[in-house]
């Protein structure tokens, strides 16, 4: 990318919780900034209380957790999916992408490979449903 992108004032600030040592989390933050988000990074030693407070379902965690526009955004979720969530404004907790799929934002592969993955919508009761599909062969 050819330098910093301009912040889109229509987008809410993204508060990103991560551990200080997480390299891929920083790359995901750069992805959000490139897509117009203003980002407030908050390093913490213990992510679990944050995930519990924000309602990340058990077994659906990743390495970083964000708060964006009243929603929880867990993991390496593409900015396009976050923008769609913000545009549609469903009555849900947010989005999760469990684990760290190869080729997702922040987990890019040198050869451009994208492991098929599904971003999930988290309902208010904690259950999930598919929201967006990404990756080759999927």
VMD Tcl script that draws the C-alpha trace (Angstrom):
set ca {
  {0.00 0.00 0.00}
  {1.26 3.45 -0.85}
  {0.99 5.17 2.52}
  {-1.68 5.76 5.12}
  {-5.28 5.90 4.03}
  {-7.58 8.66 5.09}
  {-9.84 8.06 8.06}
  {-13.49 7.73 7.03}
  {-15.44 9.90 9.50}
  {-18.59 7.86 8.81}
  {-16.97 4.79 10.40}
  {-16.93 4.32 14.18}
  {-13.64 4.09 16.06}
  {-12.38 0.52 16.36}
  {-11.16 -0.31 19.88}
  {-8.82 -3.29 19.47}
  {-7.83 -5.37 22.50}
  {-4.73 -7.54 22.05}
  {-1.61 -8.75 23.81}
  {1.49 -6.62 23.26}
  {3.38 -9.53 21.69}
  {0.80 -10.34 18.99}
  {2.32 -9.53 15.60}
  {-0.58 -10.64 13.42}
  {-2.92 -8.45 15.50}
  {-0.89 -5.39 14.49}
  {-1.13 -6.37 10.83}
  {-4.93 -6.66 11.18}
  {-4.98 -3.18 12.78}
  {-3.09 -1.88 9.72}
  {-5.75 -3.55 7.51}
  {-8.50 -1.65 9.36}
  {-6.61 1.64 9.04}
  {-6.11 1.06 5.31}
  {-9.90 0.63 5.03}
  {-10.62 3.97 6.72}
  {-11.09 2.98 10.36}
  {-9.60 5.03 13.18}
  {-8.14 2.48 15.61}
  {-7.53 2.68 19.36}
  {-5.21 -0.22 20.29}
  {-5.31 -1.41 23.90}
  {-2.66 -3.92 24.92}
  {-3.58 -6.24 27.78}
  {-2.02 -9.21 29.53}
  {-5.30 -11.13 29.92}
  {-7.74 -11.23 27.02}
  {-10.24 -13.64 28.61}
  {-12.16 -11.11 30.77}
  {-12.58 -8.87 27.72}
  {-13.90 -11.74 25.59}
  {-16.32 -12.74 28.38}
  {-17.51 -9.14 28.89}
  {-18.18 -8.68 25.18}
  {-19.92 -12.05 24.76}
  {-17.50 -13.94 22.51}
  {-18.95 -17.48 22.43}
  {-16.87 -20.26 23.99}
  {-14.83 -22.02 21.32}
  {-15.07 -19.09 18.88}
  {-12.10 -17.04 20.10}
  {-9.12 -15.70 18.20}
  {-6.08 -13.66 19.21}
  {-7.65 -10.19 19.30}
  {-11.05 -8.69 20.10}
  {-12.43 -5.38 18.84}
  {-15.35 -3.19 19.78}
  {-16.72 -1.38 16.72}
  {-19.99 0.54 16.60}
  {-21.51 -1.34 19.52}
  {-20.53 -4.75 18.11}
  {-17.87 -7.26 19.11}
  {-15.52 -8.19 16.27}
  {-13.44 -11.26 17.14}
  {-10.48 -12.32 15.04}
  {-9.09 -11.66 11.56}
  {-12.36 -10.46 10.03}
  {-12.09 -8.56 6.73}
  {-13.02 -4.86 6.90}
  {-15.59 -5.41 4.13}
  {-17.55 -7.71 6.47}
  {-17.36 -5.20 9.32}
  {-18.61 -2.44 7.02}
  {-21.50 -4.67 5.90}
  {-22.41 -5.35 9.55}
  {-22.36 -1.61 10.30}
  {-24.52 -0.85 7.24}
  {-27.10 -3.55 7.97}
  {-27.15 -2.94 11.78}
  {-28.72 -6.29 12.78}
  {-29.71 -6.83 16.43}
  {-26.78 -9.14 17.22}
  {-23.65 -9.22 19.39}
  {-21.28 -9.04 16.44}
  {-18.97 -11.13 14.26}
  {-16.48 -13.90 15.02}
  {-13.81 -15.65 13.01}
  {-12.47 -18.47 15.20}
  {-8.78 -19.26 15.02}
  {-6.35 -17.70 12.60}
  {-7.17 -18.83 9.02}
  {-4.30 -18.56 6.54}
  {-4.86 -15.71 4.13}
  {-7.32 -13.77 6.28}
  {-6.39 -10.10 6.97}
  {-3.28 -10.14 9.15}
  {-2.54 -13.76 8.21}
  {-1.66 -13.22 4.54}
  {0.42 -15.89 2.80}
  {3.35 -15.04 0.48}
  {1.78 -17.02 -2.36}
  {-1.62 -15.33 -1.93}
  {-3.35 -18.53 -0.75}
  {-6.53 -18.03 1.25}
  {-7.73 -20.96 3.34}
  {-11.53 -21.20 3.02}
  {-13.14 -19.66 6.10}
  {-16.52 -18.47 7.33}
  {-17.13 -15.28 9.29}
  {-20.00 -15.96 11.70}
  {-22.71 -13.67 13.04}
  {-23.19 -13.95 16.82}
  {-26.83 -13.71 17.85}
  {-27.81 -12.13 21.17}
  {-28.25 -15.61 22.69}
  {-24.65 -16.52 21.80}
  {-25.49 -18.88 18.95}
  {-23.88 -18.28 15.56}
  {-24.77 -18.45 11.87}
  {-22.71 -17.94 8.70}
  {-22.30 -14.28 7.66}
  {-19.65 -14.33 4.92}
  {-17.56 -16.94 3.08}
  {-13.97 -16.29 1.98}
  {-11.17 -18.27 0.40}
  {-10.29 -20.47 -2.51}
  {-12.20 -23.60 -3.27}
  {-14.98 -22.78 -0.85}
}
mol new
graphics top color blue
foreach p $ca { graphics top sphere $p radius 0.5 }
foreach p [lrange $ca 0 end-1] q [lrange $ca 1 end] { graphics top cylinder $p $q radius 0.2 }
display resetview
